């Protein structure tokens, strides 16, 4: 099947993947990924944990609340913030944090990074998934590392990979299709890849960013053309604040739960969130409604 602008991708039915033993996709429970940040530059200060003991307790709490996977980030990736730390510093932060929690919780750990040096350090420390918000476009060596390590991959669409004009969903599909081609050339098996439409990461497309994000959520089902399960990370992001008139990310939990439910109803297979217990409850209700409609 052709996914816009002549980019060919194959469609796998049912849509499923395995992220380091976490099976996600059609007919399976929607998984919740717990987001942890060990760098002080995060847009949501409530997600930042810098002390090792506090990190382990926060991770244990998320797992007890139902997180199927933990995602650890060491620098802010928000497109409207600058957190320009060196690759070496990011690698040190990730290795220290992941080494402290990996193999202690019974769930896989993902490293939120786009650079090969931090990714290698994270994998050596015990991470088994790489979550790349630049869609394999920032560091040309990252895809090869993921392939050689046999790691799972969450590949996100971002504005850095969007070179053509188009609607929100068409643009996201095109960008992700190109990322999947990079992954395929590197030898990463499709069954180890999940795609993410990049909520909050498109801000220079001639459309108000909150309108763009709403359009992507509304059209999420069209990402099925890519043949990969879909992960959505909308937790506490600025489009919620713009819609709700709430500038403080700490006060955006209700909107975050609404966005998570909307994503599940639109076909998401994974939800990345800062508030695991509340999100799991919202996801299960939305999932039940989706099943009642006869949808996978």
N, C-alpha and C positions, 0 to 999 in steps of 0.2 A: 504494500500500500504506500502511496505517496503522501507525505506529511508536509504539504505546503512548499512552494518554491522548488519543486522537483527533488526534494530530499526523500530518499527511499528508506523506509523502515519496515521491519516485519512485525506482524501482529501475532502475539501469542495468546491463545485462549485455552484455559483461563489465565488471567494475568496474575502471576505469582512470583515471589522471589524469596531467597533465604539470606538474611543479613546475619552472618556468623551464628547460624542456628536459630535465628528468629524468623519463623515462616510468616509471611504476610501476603495478602492479596485476596482475590475473589474467594468467597466462601469461608474465609477465616476471620476471626475476631479482629476488629480494628485495634492496632497496637498504639500505645502511648509511649513516646520517648521523653524522658526527663532531661531537661536542659540545665546544665551546671556551668558556671563561668568562674574561672580562677584568675582572670585578669580584671583589674579595676575599671577598665574602660567601657564595660557593658552599658547599653542604653538603659537597662533596668537594674538598678543597684541591688534590688532584692534577690537577684539571682547570683550575686557574686559571693563566693566563699573562698577565702584565701588561706585559712589555717587548716592544716592537714586533718586534725581530729574533727573539726567542724565539717569538712568536706565529706569525710567518711560517714558521719551521722546524717548529713543531708542526703547522701546517696542511699544509705540504708532506709531512710524514711520514704524516699521515692519508690524504691523497690517494694517496700511493704504496702505502699498505696496502689501498686499495680503497674509500675513502669516496666515495660518489656525490654527496654534498652536505655542506657544512659549516654548522653552526648556532652562531652566536655570541651569547652572552648577556652582559649588562653588570651584572645584579643578580640576587641569589638570588630564585627564585620558589617555593622550598620552603615549604609551608604552615605548617611549624612553626618557621620562621626569620623574623627581621625584618631586612630590608635596605631600609629606607625612604630611598632617595635621591630627589632631585628628578628630574622628567622631563628638565630641562635637563642635569643631570649624566649621566643615563643616555644621553641623546642624544649628548653629547660622547664618552663612552666607546665607544658603538657606531660612531659615524662615524669615529673615529680607527682603531679596530681593523679595521673592514670596509674602510675606504679603503686599509689597508696590505696586505690580502690579495686583495681583489677583482680579477678580471681577470689574476691572476698564476698561477693554479693549474689552470685549465681545468675547474673545477667551479663550480656555483652556490653562492652564499652566502645563508644564511637568517639573519634577525635574530629572536632570541628576545625579544619584547617585547609588551606589551599596551596600550601608550600611543601615541597618534598622533604626538606630537612626536619621541620616539626612533625610531619607525617611519619617519617622513619623513626624518629624518637618515640612517638606515641605507640607505634606498632611494636617496637622493641620493649616498651614498658607494659604491654598487655592489651592495647586496643586491638580490636578485630574488625572495625568498620571505620572508613574515612567519610566524613561529611564535608563535601567541597562546595562552598557557596559560589565559587567562580566557574563551576561547570567544566573543570579540567582545562580552563583557558589561561590561568595565571602562570602555572609552572608546567612546562612541557614534559618534565620528568615524573610528574605525579602519577599519571595513568600507568606507566610502566612499573612503578613501585607497587601500586595497588594490585596489579596483575601478578607480579612475582611473589607478593606476600599472600596471595589467595584471600585478600580481605574483601569484605562487603563494601559497597559504595552507595552513598546517597549523593546524587549529582543534581545541583540546583541551577535553575535558570537565573541569569543576572544580566543587567544592562550592558556589562562589558562584552557580552557575546552577541548583542543584538545590533546588527549592522543594517537591517532593512526596515523600512516602515511597514506597519501592519497593525491589525487589531490586537488587543491584549492577548487573547488566547492563541491566535495565529503566531504571534511573535514568540510566545513562550514555547509553543510546540516546535517551531523552527530552531530556536536556540537549544532546546533539549535534544532534538534529533541530531544536531551537530555534535553535542557532547557525547551522545551514544555512539556516534561514528568514531570519535577519538578513542573511546573506551574499547570499542571493537577492534580497532587497529592495534591497540596495545595488548590485546588478548584477554581482556576482562570478560568473563562469561556473563551474558545477559541475565542469567538467573541469580546473579549476585548484585544486581543494580536496582535501585529505587530512584525515581525522579521526583523533584520538588519544583513547583512553579515559581518560587522566589517571591512570595508575598513580601512587600515592603522594599524590594530591591530595584524596582523600575520607577524612576523619578524624573527622567528627562525625555519623555516620549510625547510631549505635547498634550498630555492628558493629566488632570489632577491625579496624584498618586493613589488617593483613596478610591477614586472612581475606577482606576486601573485594577486595583486589588479586588474590588467587588466584582468587576467583570470577569476576572480570572476565576474567582470562587464560583460564580454563577455558571461558568463554562467549563468547570473542572472535568466533567465527563468526557470532553473532547480530547483530553490527554490520553485516553485509552488507545488512540491510534499509535502511540509509542510502544505499546505492548509491555509496559513496566508498571508495577504498583506505584501509587502516588502518595508522597508524604507532604503534609501541609504544616508549616510553622507560622502561625499568625499570633501567637501568644503575646499580649501586651504591646503590640506594634502600633506605629504611629497612625495607620489608617483608622484604627479603632478610636484613637484619641481625636482625630479630625472629625469623624462622624458623630461621636458622642460629646464633643466639646470638652474633652478631658485631657489636659496637657501632661498630667502626671502618670507615667506608666504604672505606678504602684496602685492606681485607682482604676485600672482597666480590666480587672478580672471578669466582671459580668460580660463585657464586650468580647473578651477572649473566649469565654465559654460559648457565646452565641456564634462566633466565627468557627470554633471547632465543630459545633453541631452542624452548621451550614456546610462545612467541608465534608463531613461524613455523609450527609444527605446527598451531596453532589458526587460522591464516589471515592473519597479519600480512603486509603488503606492504613495510613499511619498519621498520627498527630504529634507534633513536637510541642511541648508545653513546659512552662515553669511551675505550674500548679497541678501536680499529678492527680491527687485525690479528686479535686473538683472536676478536672478534665475527664478522668475516667468515667465519672458519673454522667457527665454530659454526653460523652461518646456512646455509652451504652444505651442511653435513651434514644439518641439519634439513630444508632445502629438498629434498634428494634423497630423504629418507624421505617427505616429503609427496607428491612426484611419484610415488614407488613405490606410494603408496596410491591413485593415480589422481586426486589433487586438484590444483586449479589453484594 
